[in-house]
Amino acid sequence: MAGAAEALGWLAVCFAAAAAAAGLFVPTLYRDVAGWVQQAQGADLSTLVLAIPLSVVAGRAAARGSTAGRLATLGVLLYLAYTYAVSAFSVAINPLTVVYIAVLGLSVWASLLTAASVDTTAANRLVDARLPRRASATFLVVIAVLFGLLWLGQLATVALTGRPPEELVRLRLPTNPIY
């Protein structure tokens, strides 16, 4: 199972690298309004500068049997799944739409297979030894609450006024795909 996860993961990473590079260096690729193009290119930059290099380092470590490498690989795959779900469903159709869908599918399957192949005993030992649990939990809860308040505030404004949030009007979107 680990072999299939690695193969699917590397395909997802290669396709994501190509799509992100095209998004940054092909000026006519995105057919969206300027604000949405900037957001898509920000995701492309994050993918090229952070996710791709991290996937190489983590993938090599995972191939040597490192539990930390396997968990980091899983994190990158989940990032790719999230990012390319937004690209597949919210970016105006362009020549790379099929690549966005491929990255989404490959990264979801690779994530599932990678998660199934993690040695949970070793992962628990690693987490117990290295993870500051309270700080991590506090950070995640604070981020979740802040985003929840932001999005619920926008939805409440729509419910009370009947007018869509300014961000959606500016981006010419019917809804926020992240909701």
Contact map, one row per residue, 1 for C-alpha under 8 A:
11111000000000000000000000000000000000000000000000000000000000000000000000000000000000000000000000000000000000001000100000000000000000000000000000000000000000000000000000000000000
11111100000000000000000000000000000000000000000000000000000000000000000000000000000000000000000000000000000000001100100000000000000000000000000000000000000000000000000000000000000
11111110000000000000000000000000000000000000000000000000000000000000000000000000000000000000000000000000000000000000000000000000000000000000000000000000000000000000000000000000000
11111111000000000000000000000000000000000000000000000000000000000000000000000000000000000000000000000000000001001000000000000000000000000000000000000000000000000000000000000000000
11111111100000000000000000000000000000000000000000000000000000000000000000000000000000000000000000000000000011101100000000000000000000000000000000000000000000000000000000000000000
01111111110000000000000000000000000000000000000000000000001000000000000000000000000000000000000000000000000001000100000000000000000000000000000000000000000000000000000000000000000
00111111111000000000000000000000000000000000000000000000000000000000000000000000000000000000000000000000000000000000000000000000000000000000000000000000000000000000000000000000000
00011111111100000000000000000000000000000000000000000000000000000000000000000000000000000000000000000000011011000000000000000000000000000000000000000000000000000000000000000000000
00001111111110000000000000000000000000000000000000000000000000000000000000001000000000000000000000000000011001100000000000000000000000000000000000000000000000000000000000000000000
00000111111111000000000000000000000000000000000000000000000000000000000000000000000000000000000000000000000000000000000000000000000000000000000000000000000000000000000000000000000
00000011111111100000000000000000000000000000000000000000000000000000000000000000000000000000000000000010010000000000000000000000000000000000000000000000000000000000000000000000000
00000001111111110000000000000000000000000000000000000000000000000000000000000001000000000000000000000111011000000000000000000000000000000000000000000000000000000000000000000000000
00000000111111111000000000000000000000000000000000010010000000000000000000000000000000000000000000000010000000000000000000000000000000000000000000000000000000000000000000000000000
00000000011111111100000000000000000000000000000000000000000000000000000000000000000000000000000000000000000000000000000000000000000000000000000000000000000000000000000000000000000
00000000001111111110000000000000000000000000000000000000000000000000000000000000000000000000000000100110000000000000000000000000000000000000000000000000000000000000000000000000000
00000000000111111111000000000000000000000000001000000000000000000000000000000001000000000000000000110010000000000000000000000000000000000000000000000000000000000000000000000000000
00000000000011111111100000000000000000000000001100010000000000000000000000000000000000000000000000000000000000000000000000000000000000000000000000000000000000000000000000000000000
00000000000001111111110000000000000000000000000000000000000000000000000000000000000000000000000000000000000000000000000000000000000000000000000000000000000000000000000000000000000
00000000000000111111111000000000000000000001000000000000000000000000000000000000000000000000000100110000000000000000000000000000000000000000000000000000000000000000000000000000000
00000000000000011111111100000000000000001011101100000000000000000000000000000000000000000000000000000000000000000000000000000000000000000000000000000000000000000000000000000000000
00000000000000001111111110000000000000000001000100000000000000000000000000000000000000000000000000000000000000000000000000000000000000000000000000000000000000000000000000000000000
00000000000000000111111111001000000000000000000000000000000000000000000000000000000000000000000000000000000000000000000000000000000000000000000000000000000000000000000000000000000
00000000000000000011111111101100000000011001000000000000000000000000000000000000000000000000000000000000000000000000000000000000000000000000000000000000000000000000000000000000000
00000000000000000001111111100000000000001001100000000000000000000000000000000000000000000000000000000000000000000000000000000000000000000000000000000000000000000000000000000000000
00000000000000000000111111100000000000000000000000000000000000000000000000000000000000000000000000000000000000000000000000000000000000000000000000000000000000000000000000000000000
00000000000000000000011111111000000000000000000000000000000000000000000000000000000000000000000000000000000000000000000000000000000000000000000000000000000000000000000000000000000
00000000000000000000001111111100000000000000000000000000000000000000000000000000000000000000000000000000000000000000000000000000000000000000000000000000000000000000000000000000000
00000000000000000000000001111110000000000000000000000000000000000000000000000000000000000000000000000000000000000000000000000000000000000000000000000000000000000000000000000000000
00000000000000000000011001111110000000000000000000000000000000000000000000000000000000000000011000000000000000000000000000000000000000000000000000000000000000000000000000000000000
00000000000000000000001000111111000010000000000000000000000000000000000000000000000000000011010000000000000000000000000000000000000000000000000000000000000000000000000000000000000
00000000000000000000000000011111100010000000000000000000000000000000000000000000000000000001110000000000000000000000000000000000000000000000000000000000000000000000000000000000000
00000000000000000000000000000111110110000000000000000000000000000000000000000000000000000011000000000000000000000000000000000000000000000000000000000000000000000000000000000000000
00000000000000000000000000000011111110000000000000000000000000000000000000000000000000000000000000000000000000000000000000000000000000000000000000000000000000000000000000110000000
00000000000000000000000000000001111111000000000000000000000000000000000000000000000000000000000000000000000000000000000000000000000000000000000000000000000000000000000000100000000
00000000000000000000000000000000111111100000000000000000000000000000000000000000000000000000000000000000000000000000000000000000000000000000000000000000000000000000000001100000000
00000000000000000000000000000001111111110000000000000000000000000000000000000000000000000010000000000000000000000000000000000000000000000000000000000000000000000000000000100000000
00000000000000000000000000000111111111111000000000000000000000000000000000000000000000000000000000000000000000000000000000000000000000000000000000000000000000000000000000000000000
00000000000000000000000000000000011111111100000000000000000000000000000000000000000000000000000000000000000000000000000000000000000000000000000000000000000000000000000000000000000
00000000000000000000000000000000001111111110000000000000000000000000000000000000000000000000000000000000000000000000000000000000000000000000000000000000000000000000000000000000000
00000000000000000000001000000000000111111111000000000000000000000000000000000000000000100010000000000000000000000000000000000000000000000000000000000000000000000000000000000000000
00000000000000000001001100000000000011111111100000000000000000000000000000000000000000000000000000000000000000000000000000000000000000000000000000000000000000000000000000000000000
00000000000000000000000000000000000001111111110000000000000000000000000000000000000000000000000000000000000000000000000000000000000000000000000000000000000000000000000000000000000
00000000000000000001000000000000000000111111111000000000000000000000000000000000001000000000000000000000000000000000000000000000000000000000000000000000000000000000000000000000000
00000000000000000011101100000000000000011111111100000000000000000000000000000000000000000000000000000000000000000000000000000000000000000000000000000000000000000000000000000000000
00000000000000000001000100000000000000001111111110000000000000000000000000000000000000000000000000000000000000000000000000000000000000000000000000000000000000000000000000000000000
00000000000000000000000000000000000000000111111111100000000000000000000000000000000000000000000000000000000000000000000000000000000000000000000000000000000000000000000000000000000
00000000000000011001000000000000000000000011111111110000000000000000000000000001000000000000000000000000000000000000000000000000000000000000000000000000000000000000000000000000000
00000000000000001001100000000000000000000001111111111000000000000000000000000000000000000000000000000000000000000000000000000000000000000000000000000000000000000000000000000000000
00000000000000000000000000000000000000000000111111111000000000000000000000000000000000000000000000000000000000000000000000000000000000000000000000000000000000000000000000000000000
00000000000000000000000000000000000000000000011111111100000000000000000000000000000000000000000000000000000000000000000000000000000000000000000000000000000000000000000000000000000
00000000000000000000000000000000000000000000011111111110000000000000000000010010000000000000000000000000000000000000000000000000000000000000000000000000000000000000000000000000000
00000000000010001000000000000000000000000000001111111111000000000000000000000000000000000000000000000000000000000000000000000000000000000000000000000000000000000000000000000000000
00000000000000000000000000000000000000000000000111111111100000000000000000000000000000000000000000000000000000000000000000000000000000000000000000000000000000000000000000000000000
00000000000000000000000000000000000000000000000001111111110000000000000110010000000000000000000000000000000000000000000000000000000000000000000000000000000000000000000000000000000
00000000000010000000000000000000000000000000000000111111111000000000000110010000000000000000000000000000000000000000000000000000000000000000000000000000000000000000000000000000000
00000000000000000000000000000000000000000000000000011111111100000000000000000000000000000000000000000000000000000000000000000000000000000000000000000000000000000000000000000000000
00000000000000000000000000000000000000000000000000001111111110000000100000000000000000000000000000000000000000000000000000000000000000000000000000000000000000000000000000000000000
00000000000000000000000000000000000000000000000000000111111111000001110110000000000000000000000000000000000000000000000000000000000000000000000000000000000000000000000000000000000
00000100000000000000000000000000000000000000000000000011111111100000110010000000000000000000000000000000000000000000000000000000000000000000000000000000000000000000000000000000000
00000000000000000000000000000000000000000000000000000001111111110000100000000000000000000000000000000000000000000000000000000000000000000000000000000000000000000000000000000000000
00000000000000000000000000000000000000000000000000000000111111111101110000000000000000000000000000000000000000000000000000000000000000000000000000000000000000000000000000000000000
00000000000000000000000000000000000000000000000000000000011111111111110010000000000000000000000000000000000000000000000000000000000000000000000000000000000000000000000000000000000
00000000000000000000000000000000000000000000000000000000001111111100000000000000000000000000000000000000000000000000000000000000000000000000000000000000000000000000000000000000000
00000000000000000000000000000000000000000000000000000000000111111100000000000000000000000000000000000000000000000000000000000000000000000000000000000000000000000000000000000000000
00000000000000000000000000000000000000000000000000000000000011111110110000000000000000000000000000000000000000000000000000000000000000000000000000000000000000000000000000000000000
00000000000000000000000000000000000000000000000000000000000011111111110000000000000000000000000000000000000000000000000000000000000000000000000000000000000000000000000000000000000
00000000000000000000000000000000000000000000000000000000000001001111111000000000000000000000000000000000000000000000011001100100000000000000000000000000000000000000000000000000000
00000000000000000000000000000000000000000000000000000000010011000111111100000000000000000000000000000000000000000000000000100100000000000000000000000000000000000000000000000000000
00000000000000000000000000000000000000000000000000000000111111001111111110000000000000000000000000000000000000000000000000000000000000000000000000000000000000000000000000000000000
00000000000000000000000000000000000000000000000000000000011011001111111111000000000000000000000000000000000000000100010000000000000000000000000000000000000000000000000000000000000
00000000000000000000000000000000000000000000000000000000000000000011111111100000000000000000000000000000000000000000010000100000000000000000000000000000000000000000000000000000000
00000000000000000000000000000000000000000000000000000110010000000001111111110000000000000000000000000000000000000000000000000000000000000000000000000000000000000000000000000000000
00000000000000000000000000000000000000000000000000000110011001000000111111111000000000000000000000000000000000000000000000000000000000000000000000000000000000000000000000000000000
00000000000000000000000000000000000000000000000000000000000000000000011111111100000000000000000000000000000000100110000000000000000000000000000000000000000000000000000000000000000
00000000000000000000000000000000000000000000000000000000000000000000001111111110000000000000000000000000000000000000000000000000000000000000000000000000000000000000000000000000000
00000000000000000000000000000000000000000000000000100110000000000000000111111111000000000000000000000000000000000000000000000000000000000000000000000000000000000000000000000000000
00000000100000000000000000000000000000000000000000000000000000000000000011111111100000000000000000000000001101100000000000000000000000000000000000000000000000000000000000000000000
00000000000000000000000000000000000000000000000000000000000000000000000001111111110000000000000000000000001100100000000000000000000000000000000000000000000000000000000000000000000
00000000000000000000000000000000000000000000000000100000000000000000000000111111111000000000000000000000000000000000000000000000000000000000000000000000000000000000000000000000000
00000000000100010000000000000000000000000000001000000000000000000000000000011111111100000000000000000011001000000000000000000000000000000000000000000000000000000000000000000000000
00000000000000000000000000000000000000000000000000000000000000000000000000001111111110000000000000000011101100000000000000000000000000000000000000000000000000000000000000000000000
00000000000000000000000000000000000000000000000000000000000000000000000000000111111111000000000000000001000000000000000000000000000000000000000000000000000000000000000000000000000
00000000000000000000000000000000000000000010000000000000000000000000000000000011111111100000000000000000000000000000000000000000000000000000000000000000000000000000000000000000000
00000000000000000000000000000000000000000000000000000000000000000000000000000001111111110000000000011011000000000000000000000000000000000000000000000000000000000000000000000000000
00000000000000000000000000000000000000000000000000000000000000000000000000000000111111111000000000011001000000000000000000000000000000000000000000000000000000000000000000000000000
00000000000000000000000000000000000000000000000000000000000000000000000000000000011111111110000000000000000000000000000000000000000000000000000000000000000000000000000000000000110
00000000000000000000000000000000000000010000000000000000000000000000000000000000001111111110000010010000000000000000000000000000000000000000000000000000000000000000000000000000000
00000000000000000000000000000000000000000000000000000000000000000000000000000000000111111110000011011001000000000000000000000000000000000000000000000000000000000000000000000000000
00000000000000000000000000000000000000000000000000000000000000000000000000000000000011111110000000000000000000000000000000000000000000000000000000000000000000000000000000000000100
00000000000000000000000000000000000000000000000000000000000000000000000000000000000001111111000000000000000000000000000000000000000000000000000000000000000000000000000000000000100
00000000000000000000000000000101000100010000000000000000000000000000000000000000000001111111100000000000000000000000000000000000000000000000000000000000000000000000000000000000000
00000000000000000000000000000111000000000000000000000000000000000000000000000000000000000111110000000000000000000000000000000000000000000000000000000000000000000000000000000000000
00000000000000000000000000000010000000000000000000000000000000000000000000000000000000000011111110000000000000000000000000000000000000000000000000000000000000000000000000000000000
00000000000000000000000000001110000000000000000000000000000000000000000000000000000000000001111110000000000000000000000000000000000000000000000000000000000000000000000000000000000
00000000000000000000000000001000000000000000000000000000000000000000000000000000000000000000111111000000000000000000000000000000000000000000000000000000000000000000000000000000000
00000000000000000010000000000000000000000000000000000000000000000000000000000000000000000000111111110000000000000000000000000000000000000000000000000000000000000000000000000000000
00000000000000000000000000000000000000000000000000000000000000000000000000000000000000110000111111111000000000000000000000000000000000000000000000000000000000000000000000000000000
00000000000000000000000000000000000000000000000000000000000000000000000000000000000000010000001111111100000000000000000000000000000000000000000000000000000000000000000000000000000
00000000000000110010000000000000000000000000000000000000000000000000000000000000000000000000000111111110000000000000000000000000000000000000000000000000000000000000000000000000000
00000000000000010010000000000000000000000000000000000000000000000000000000000000000110110000000111111111000000000000000000000000000000000000000000000000000000000000000000000000000
00000000000000000000000000000000000000000000000000000000000000000000000000000000000110010000000011111111100000000000000000000000000000000000000000000000000000000000000000000000000
00000000000100100000000000000000000000000000000000000000000000000000000000000000000000000000000001111111110000000000000000000000000000000000000000000000000000000000000000000000000
00000000001110110000000000000000000000000000000000000000000000000000000000000001100100000000000000111111111000000000000000000000000000000000000000000000000000000000000000000000000
00000000000100000000000000000000000000000000000000000000000000000000000000000001110110010000000000011111111100000000000000000000000000000000000000000000000000000000000000000000000
00000000000000000000000000000000000000000000000000000000000000000000000000000000100000000000000000001111111110000000000000000000000000000000000000000000000000000000000000000000000
00000001101100000000000000000000000000000000000000000000000000000000000000000000000000000000000000000111111111000000000000000000000000000000000000000000000000000000000000000000000
00000001100100000000000000000000000000000000000000000000000000000000000000001101100000000000000000000011111111100000000000000000000000000000000000000000000000000000000000000000000
00000000000000000000000000000000000000000000000000000000000000000000000000001100100000000000000000000001111111110000000000000000000000000000000000000000000000000000000000000000000
00001001000000000000000000000000000000000000000000000000000000000000000000000000000000000000000000000000111111111000000000000000000000000000000000000000000000000000000000000000000
00011101100000000000000000000000000000000000000000000000000000000000000000001000000000000000000000000000011111111100000000000000000000000000000000000000000000000000000000000000000
00001000100000000000000000000000000000000000000000000000000000000000000001001100000000000000000000000000001111111110000000000000000000000000000000000000000000000000000000000000000
00000000000000000000000000000000000000000000000000000000000000000000000000000000000000000000000000000000000111111111000000000000000000000000000000000000000000000000000000000000000
11011000000000000000000000000000000000000000000000000000000000000000000000000000000000000000000000000000000011111111100000000000000000000000000000000000000000000000000000000000000
01001100000000000000000000000000000000000000000000000000000000000000010001000000000000000000000000000000000001111111110000000000000000000000000000000000000000000000000000000000000
00000000000000000000000000000000000000000000000000000000000000000000000001000000000000000000000000000000000000111111110000000000000000000000000000000000000000000000000000000000000
00000000000000000000000000000000000000000000000000000000000000000000000000000000000000000000000000000000000000011111110000000000000000000000000000000000000000000000000000000000000
11000000000000000000000000000000000000000000000000000000000000000000000000000000000000000000000000000000000000001111111000000000000000000000000000000000000000000000000000000000000
00000000000000000000000000000000000000000000000000000000000000000010011000000000000000000000000000000000000000000111111100100000000000000000000000000000000000000000000000000000000
00000000000000000000000000000000000000000000000000000000000000000010000000000000000000000000000000000000000000000000111111100000000000000000000000000000000000000000000000000000000
00000000000000000000000000000000000000000000000000000000000000000000000000000000000000000000000000000000000000000000011111110000000000000000000000000000000000000000000000000000000
00000000000000000000000000000000000000000000000000000000000000000000000000000000000000000000000000000000000000000000001111111000000000000000000000000000000000000000000000000000000
00000000000000000000000000000000000000000000000000000000000000000010000000000000000000000000000000000000000000000000001111111100000000000000000000000000000000000000000000000000000
00000000000000000000000000000000000000000000000000000000000000000011001000000000000000000000000000000000000000000000011111111110000000000000000000000000000000000000000000000000000
00000000000000000000000000000000000000000000000000000000000000000000000000000000000000000000000000000000000000000000000111111111000000000000000000000000000000000000000000000000000
00000000000000000000000000000000000000000000000000000000000000000000000000000000000000000000000000000000000000000000000011111111100000000000000000000000000000000000000000000000000
00000000000000000000000000000000000000000000000000000000000000000011000000000000000000000000000000000000000000000000000001111111111000000000000000000000000000000000000000000000000
00000000000000000000000000000000000000000000000000000000000000000000000000000000000000000000000000000000000000000000000000111111111000000000000000000000000000000000000000000000000
00000000000000000000000000000000000000000000000000000000000000000000000000000000000000000000000000000000000000000000000000011111111000000000000000000000000000000000000000000000000
00000000000000000000000000000000000000000000000000000000000000000000000000000000000000000000000000000000000000000000000000001111111000000000000000000000000000000000000000000000000
00000000000000000000000000000000000000000000000000000000000000000000000000000000000000000000000000000000000000000000000000000111111100000000000000000000000000000000000000000000000
00000000000000000000000000000000000000000000000000000000000000000000000000000000000000000000000000000000000000000000000000000111111110010000000000000000000000000000000000000000000
00000000000000000000000000000000000000000000000000000000000000000000000000000000000000000000000000000000000000000000000000000000011111110000000000000000000000000000000000000000000
00000000000000000000000000000000000000000000000000000000000000000000000000000000000000000000000000000000000000000000000000000000001111111000000000000000000000000000000000000000000
00000000000000000000000000000000000000000000000000000000000000000000000000000000000000000000000000000000000000000000000000000000000111111100000000000000000000000000000000000000000
00000000000000000000000000000000000000000000000000000000000000000000000000000000000000000000000000000000000000000000000000000000000111111110000000000000000000000000000000000000000
00000000000000000000000000000000000000000000000000000000000000000000000000000000000000000000000000000000000000000000000000000000001111111111000000000000000000000000000000000000000
00000000000000000000000000000000000000000000000000000000000000000000000000000000000000000000000000000000000000000000000000000000000011111111100000000000000000000000000000000000000
00000000000000000000000000000000000000000000000000000000000000000000000000000000000000000000000000000000000000000000000000000000000001111111110000000000000000000000000000000000000
00000000000000000000000000000000000000000000000000000000000000000000000000000000000000000000000000000000000000000000000000000000000000111111111000000000000000000000000000000000000
00000000000000000000000000000000000000000000000000000000000000000000000000000000000000000000000000000000000000000000000000000000000000011111111100000000000000000000000000000000000
00000000000000000000000000000000000000000000000000000000000000000000000000000000000000000000000000000000000000000000000000000000000000001111111110000000000000000000000000000000000
00000000000000000000000000000000000000000000000000000000000000000000000000000000000000000000000000000000000000000000000000000000000000000111111111000000000000000000000000000000000
00000000000000000000000000000000000000000000000000000000000000000000000000000000000000000000000000000000000000000000000000000000000000000011111111100000000000000000000000000000000
00000000000000000000000000000000000000000000000000000000000000000000000000000000000000000000000000000000000000000000000000000000000000000001111111110000000000000000000000000000000
00000000000000000000000000000000000000000000000000000000000000000000000000000000000000000000000000000000000000000000000000000000000000000000111111111000000000000000000000000000000
00000000000000000000000000000000000000000000000000000000000000000000000000000000000000000000000000000000000000000000000000000000000000000000011111111100000000000000000000000000000
00000000000000000000000000000000000000000000000000000000000000000000000000000000000000000000000000000000000000000000000000000000000000000000001111111110000000000000000000000000000
00000000000000000000000000000000000000000000000000000000000000000000000000000000000000000000000000000000000000000000000000000000000000000000000111111111000000000000000000000000000
00000000000000000000000000000000000000000000000000000000000000000000000000000000000000000000000000000000000000000000000000000000000000000000000011111111100000000000000000000000000
00000000000000000000000000000000000000000000000000000000000000000000000000000000000000000000000000000000000000000000000000000000000000000000000001111111110000000000000000000000000
00000000000000000000000000000000000000000000000000000000000000000000000000000000000000000000000000000000000000000000000000000000000000000000000000111111111000000000000000000000001
00000000000000000000000000000000000000000000000000000000000000000000000000000000000000000000000000000000000000000000000000000000000000000000000000011111111100000000000000000000000
00000000000000000000000000000000000000000000000000000000000000000000000000000000000000000000000000000000000000000000000000000000000000000000000000001111111110000000000000000000000
00000000000000000000000000000000000000000000000000000000000000000000000000000000000000000000000000000000000000000000000000000000000000000000000000000111111111000000100000000000000
00000000000000000000000000000000000000000000000000000000000000000000000000000000000000000000000000000000000000000000000000000000000000000000000000000011111111100000100000000000000
00000000000000000000000000000000000000000000000000000000000000000000000000000000000000000000000000000000000000000000000000000000000000000000000000000001111111110000000000000000000
00000000000000000000000000000000000000000000000000000000000000000000000000000000000000000000000000000000000000000000000000000000000000000000000000000000111111111111100000000000000
00000000000000000000000000000000000000000000000000000000000000000000000000000000000000000000000000000000000000000000000000000000000000000000000000000000011111111111100000000000000
00000000000000000000000000000000000000000000000000000000000000000000000000000000000000000000000000000000000000000000000000000000000000000000000000000000001111111100000000000000000
00000000000000000000000000000000000000000000000000000000000000000000000000000000000000000000000000000000000000000000000000000000000000000000000000000000000111111100000000000000000
00000000000000000000000000000000000000000000000000000000000000000000000000000000000000000000000000000000000000000000000000000000000000000000000000000000000011111110000000000000000
00000000000000000000000000000000000000000000000000000000000000000000000000000000000000000000000000000000000000000000000000000000000000000000000000000000000011111111000000000000000
00000000000000000000000000000000000000000000000000000000000000000000000000000000000000000000000000000000000000000000000000000000000000000000000000000000000011001111100000000000000
00000000000000000000000000000000000000000000000000000000000000000000000000000000000000000000000000000000000000000000000000000000000000000000000000000000000011000111110110000000000
00000000000000000000000000000000000000000000000000000000000000000000000000000000000000000000000000000000000000000000000000000000000000000000000000000000011011000011111110000000000
00000000000000000000000000000000000000000000000000000000000000000000000000000000000000000000000000000000000000000000000000000000000000000000000000000000000000000001111111000000000
00000000000000000000000000000000000000000000000000000000000000000000000000000000000000000000000000000000000000000000000000000000000000000000000000000000000000000000111111100000000
00000000000000000000000000000000000000000000000000000000000000000000000000000000000000000000000000000000000000000000000000000000000000000000000000000000000000000001111111111111000
00000000000000000000000000000000000000000000000000000000000000000000000000000000000000000000000000000000000000000000000000000000000000000000000000000000000000000001111111111000000
00000000000000000000000000000000001000000000000000000000000000000000000000000000000000000000000000000000000000000000000000000000000000000000000000000000000000000000011111111000000
00000000000000000000000000000000111100000000000000000000000000000000000000000000000000000000000000000000000000000000000000000000000000000000000000000000000000000000001111111000000
00000000000000000000000000000000100000000000000000000000000000000000000000000000000000000000000000000000000000000000000000000000000000000000000000000000000000000000000111111100000
00000000000000000000000000000000000000000000000000000000000000000000000000000000000000000000000000000000000000000000000000000000000000000000000000000000000000000000000111111111000
00000000000000000000000000000000000000000000000000000000000000000000000000000000000000000000000000000000000000000000000000000000000000000000000000000000000000000000000100011111000
00000000000000000000000000000000000000000000000000000000000000000000000000000000000000000000000000000000000000000000000000000000000000000000000000000000000000000000000100001111101
00000000000000000000000000000000000000000000000000000000000000000000000000000000000000000000000000000000000000000000000000000000000000000000000000000000000000000000000100001111111
00000000000000000000000000000000000000000000000000000000000000000000000000000000000001001100000000000000000000000000000000000000000000000000000000000000000000000000000000000011111
00000000000000000000000000000000000000000000000000000000000000000000000000000000000001000000000000000000000000000000000000000000000000000000000000000000000000000000000000000001111
00000000000000000000000000000000000000000000000000000000000000000000000000000000000000000000000000000000000000000000000000000000000000000000000000000010000000000000000000000011111
